Amino acid sequence: MTDELALFGDEPRVTSPPPVAVPTPIADWQRDLIRKALDARGLTAMDDRQQAVEGAAGRALANLRDLTHDEAIVVLNRLGGSGPAGNRSASLWESRDEDTWIDRL
């Protein structure tokens, strides 16, 4: 009889391929921050900027728009965390101009 309801697990199995996750492209604000980070490092030549971004991303890039959202976060963390290209001999705390309340204790 065809009027019977299907029991749990009796439904015909439909096999469909799993959904493919499409990576989110880089956002405009991320591109702007990467450019500012490169400027802060003193990188003005296009080749130097591209090498810095490729090194931080871990792969070759033809364009900054080739980065995904997640890759851009990694690039920002690596470029922003390393500071300017020149090495500092002292920390910002050691090179401060004025005494703080801690120094006066």
N, C-alpha and C positions, 0 to 999 in steps of 0.2 A: 504494500500500500504506500502511495507516495505522499499522503497527507500527514504522515508522521513527522514529528519534529526531530531534528538531528540531535544526537547526544553530544556531550562534550568530547571533542576530539574526533568526531565522525565527519567533520566538514572536509570537503576536498582541499588538498594542499595546493596552494598557488605559490610557485617558486618564482620570485622576482629577484633580480640582482640587487645587492645592497646599495643603498644610495651612496653616490660618490660625493665626498666632501670637497667642495670647491673653496680653495683658500681665498680669504678676504683680501682684496688688494690694499695697497698702502693708502692711507688717508692723507689728505692735503696737509693737515696739521703735523703729521709725522714727517712729511717731506720738508716742511718749513723748519721743524726742530733739528732735523739732520743737517740741513744747510747751516743753521745757526751754530750747531756743534762743530762743524767743519771750520766755520769762520773763527770760532773761539780758539781752535787749535792752530790758527794761522795758516790754514791751507787755502790758497787762492788759485793755484794752478789746477786746471781741470783734471789732469792726469793724477796729481797727488790726491785730489779729492776722491777720484774714482778708486784708486788703490786703497785708500783708507776705508771706504765703504765696503769694497769687496773683501778686504781683510777682516772687517768686523762681521760681515755676513757669511763669510766662509765659502763664497762661490763667486764666479765671474758674473758681471752684470753689464748689459749693454746700456741700460737706462735706470735711473733711480725708481721709475715706475715698475720695474721688474720685481721689486721687493714685495713680499706679502706683508700683511699687517703684523703678523707674529715676528717675521724677520726684521721688520723695522724697529720693533721694540728691542730686539737683541742688539741691533746696530746702535740704537740710541743709548742703551746701557753701556755698551763698550766704548763708544765715542765720548759719552758724557762722563764716564767714570775715570777715564785716564787723564783728564785735564788737558792743559795746553801741551803742545809738542815738546817744549823745552822742559828739562828736568829742574825741579825745585830742590835747593839745598836745605831749606828749612820749611817747617810746616807753617800754615797760616797762623796758628796760635803763637808760634815762636816769633813770627815776623810782624806781629801787631804793633801799632804805634803807641797806644796808650795802655796804662795799667788798668786792670779791672778790679772789681771789689775783692776778687780772690787774691790778687797780688798784694793788696793792702792789708791782708790779714796777718 
